[in-house]
Every structure is written in structure tokens, then in C-alpha cells.
Amino acid sequence: MEKENDSNIISDREFLTLLQAAKRKDPAATLQLVNLFKEDILKVSRFIHLPAEDAVSMITLEFLELIQEKNHETMLPE
């Protein structure tokens, strides 16, 4: 369930702008995306049968690899 005053909520346009910047290897945008999904990463890591730090690292790495995939190019809406 979403928190009512969640400061991590951003618009679709902001998200797509961050995503495109991260694809261009902008470290600040990449860090913002990871921070945006940090709570979700921590929640999912509890279901992986590894030490918590390893699970978080593995999920974060997969997320970063997904961002950098070339075949999932994202375009900003007009």
C-alpha cells in the first residue's frame, strides 16, 4: 500500500527523463533512480535466500543492467 505523503513519487515525465539520462551514464540520474526504488529493493531482498547485503547488491546490479539494456529504449511522450 502506498504511503500518502511519499516523497519518492515523481511524474512519468520526470521518470523518463531520469531513465534517459541514466542510459547516457549520468551518475546523478542513476543514483536518483536507485534511490527511487530503494524501498522496493529492500522489500524484495527479504525473499531471496541470501544475506541481506548480498541480495540488495544483486537486485541493484540487475536493475542497473536493465537500465543500460539497448533493446529497451524509452522515448519521452510528446
C-alpha positions as CSV (number, residue, x, y, z in Angstrom):
1,M,0.0,0.0,0.0
2,E,1.4,3.4,-0.9
3,K,2.2,6.0,1.7
4,E,0.1,9.1,1.4
5,N,2.9,11.7,1.5
6,D,5.6,9.6,-0.1
7,S,8.4,12.0,-1.3
8,N,9.6,9.4,-3.7
9,I,6.7,9.8,-6.1
10,I,7.7,11.5,-9.3
11,S,5.8,12.2,-12.6
12,D,6.1,9.9,-15.6
13,R,8.0,12.6,-17.5
14,E,10.5,13.1,-14.7
15,F,11.0,9.3,-14.5
16,L,11.6,9.0,-18.2
17,T,14.0,12.0,-18.2
18,L,15.9,10.3,-15.4
19,L,15.9,7.0,-17.2
20,Q,17.2,8.5,-20.4
21,A,20.0,10.4,-18.5
22,A,20.9,7.1,-16.7
23,K,21.1,5.4,-20.1
24,R,23.6,8.1,-21.1
25,K,25.6,7.0,-18.0
26,D,24.8,10.1,-16.0
27,P,25.8,9.1,-12.4
28,A,23.5,11.5,-10.7
29,A,20.4,10.3,-12.6
30,T,21.4,6.6,-12.0
31,L,21.8,7.3,-8.2
32,Q,18.4,9.0,-8.2
33,L,16.7,6.0,-9.9
34,V,18.3,3.6,-7.4
35,N,17.2,5.8,-4.5
36,L,13.7,6.0,-6.0
37,F,13.4,2.2,-5.9
38,K,15.4,1.7,-2.7
39,E,12.5,0.7,-0.5
40,D,11.2,-1.7,-3.1
41,I,14.7,-3.3,-3.4
42,L,14.9,-3.7,0.3
43,K,11.4,-5.3,0.5
44,V,12.1,-7.8,-2.3
45,S,15.6,-8.7,-0.9
46,R,13.8,-10.3,2.1
47,F,12.5,-13.0,-0.2
48,I,15.9,-14.0,-1.6
49,H,17.7,-16.7,0.4
50,L,21.0,-14.8,0.7
51,P,22.4,-12.5,3.3
52,A,20.5,-9.2,3.1
53,E,23.5,-7.2,1.8
54,D,24.2,-9.7,-1.0
55,A,20.5,-9.8,-2.0
56,V,20.3,-5.9,-2.2
57,S,23.5,-5.8,-4.2
58,M,22.3,-8.5,-6.6
59,I,18.9,-6.7,-7.1
60,T,20.6,-3.3,-7.6
61,L,23.1,-4.8,-10.1
62,E,20.2,-6.4,-12.1
63,F,18.3,-3.1,-12.0
64,L,21.4,-1.1,-13.3
65,E,21.9,-3.7,-16.1
66,L,18.2,-3.4,-17.1
67,I,18.6,0.4,-17.3
68,Q,21.6,0.0,-19.6
69,E,20.0,-2.5,-22.0
70,K,20.0,-1.2,-25.5
71,N,16.9,-3.1,-26.7
72,H,14.5,-1.4,-24.3
73,E,15.0,2.2,-25.5
74,T,12.4,4.5,-23.9
75,M,11.1,7.6,-25.6
76,L,9.6,10.7,-23.9
77,P,5.9,11.2,-24.7
78,E,5.2,14.1,-26.9
